[in-house]
Amino acid sequence: MLLPVYTPVYRLPSLLSPSPVPRTKRRVILGKRHTIERVIPTSPSPREFLAAASPGTRVVVRYRIDGGFTDALGDLLECGASACTVRTRSADVVIHLDLVVAAKQVPPPPPRRSARTGS
């Protein structure tokens, strides 16, 4: 039995896509005479997701910094042609879209616990 030979492209899926997920066909080679085509769903790029997300959407955005990557978790305030602004717990973070690696919608934060009373 021959195994399919293909390399899928992995991206972080968005939880809510603004439009139906586009699909692409990929040719899979099974042997010298056998090939099949598979339909593989693709997700929008991080830039497309941020441009389509409405302001107020809770998002996490991973972007490049000197020496690695960092995340911004919070509410999307705006997204322009070259940058987006995310309101985090500590401050508003302006992120240049050229530095964005991944972005997706996240659920609202869990409710805060009540204070413990000692006895």
C-alpha positions in Angstrom: 0.0 0.0 0.0 1.4 3.4 -1.0 0.9 6.4 1.3 -0.2 9.7 -0.2 2.6 12.2 -0.8 1.7 15.8 -0.1 2.6 18.5 2.2 -0.4 20.4 3.7 -0.1 24.0 4.7 -1.0 24.5 8.3 -2.5 27.8 9.6 -4.3 28.7 12.8 -8.0 28.2 12.1 -10.2 31.1 13.0 -13.2 30.3 15.2 -15.5 32.6 13.3 -14.8 33.1 9.6 -16.4 36.2 8.0 -17.2 34.1 4.9 -17.4 30.5 4.0 -14.0 28.7 4.2 -12.5 28.6 0.7 -11.3 25.3 -0.4 -8.4 24.3 -2.6 -7.7 21.2 -4.6 -4.4 19.4 -4.1 -3.1 16.6 -6.2 -2.0 13.5 -4.2 0.3 11.0 -5.9 -0.3 7.4 -4.9 2.0 5.8 -7.4 3.2 5.9 -11.0 -0.3 5.6 -12.4 -2.6 6.6 -9.5 -3.3 10.1 -8.5 -6.3 11.6 -6.7 -7.4 15.1 -5.9 -8.4 16.1 -2.4 -10.3 19.2 -1.3 -8.4 20.8 1.6 -10.0 23.6 3.5 -7.9 26.7 4.0 -8.3 29.4 6.5 -7.9 33.2 6.0 -4.5 34.7 6.5 -4.0 36.6 9.8 -4.1 39.9 7.9 -7.4 38.9 6.2 -8.9 37.8 9.5 -8.0 41.1 11.3 -9.3 43.2 8.4 -12.6 41.3 8.4 -13.0 41.2 12.2 -15.3 43.8 13.7 -14.1 46.2 16.3 -14.7 44.9 19.8 -13.9 41.3 18.9 -11.7 39.6 21.4 -8.6 38.3 19.7 -5.1 37.0 20.3 -2.4 38.2 17.9 1.0 36.7 17.7 3.7 39.0 16.2 7.4 39.3 15.9 9.6 41.2 18.2 13.4 41.5 18.6 14.5 38.0 19.6 11.3 36.1 19.1 7.5 36.4 19.2 5.0 37.8 21.7 1.2 37.7 21.9 -1.4 40.5 22.4 -4.7 39.3 24.0 -7.6 41.7 24.2 -10.3 43.5 22.2 -9.6 44.7 18.7 -10.1 48.4 18.5 -9.3 49.0 14.9 -7.5 47.6 11.9 -6.1 49.8 9.2 -4.1 49.1 6.0 -0.8 48.8 7.8 -1.5 48.4 11.6 -4.1 47.1 14.1 -4.7 48.2 17.7 -5.5 45.7 20.4 -6.7 46.9 23.9 -5.0 44.5 26.4 -5.3 44.5 30.1 -2.4 46.9 30.6 -2.4 49.2 27.5 -3.4 49.7 23.9 -0.9 47.8 21.6 -0.4 49.0 18.1 0.8 46.1 15.9 2.2 46.5 12.4 0.5 44.0 10.1 3.8 43.1 8.5 4.9 41.6 11.9 1.8 39.5 12.5 2.3 35.8 12.3 -1.0 34.4 13.6 -4.4 35.8 14.8 -7.7 34.3 15.8 -10.8 35.1 17.8 -10.9 33.9 21.4 -13.8 33.5 23.8 -14.5 36.1 26.5 -12.5 35.9 29.7 -13.8 33.7 32.4 -15.7 35.4 35.3 -13.6 36.5 38.2 -13.7 34.4 41.3 -15.1 35.9 44.5 -12.7 36.8 47.3 -12.0 34.0 49.8 -13.0 34.6 53.3 -10.8 32.9 55.9 -12.3 31.2 59.0 
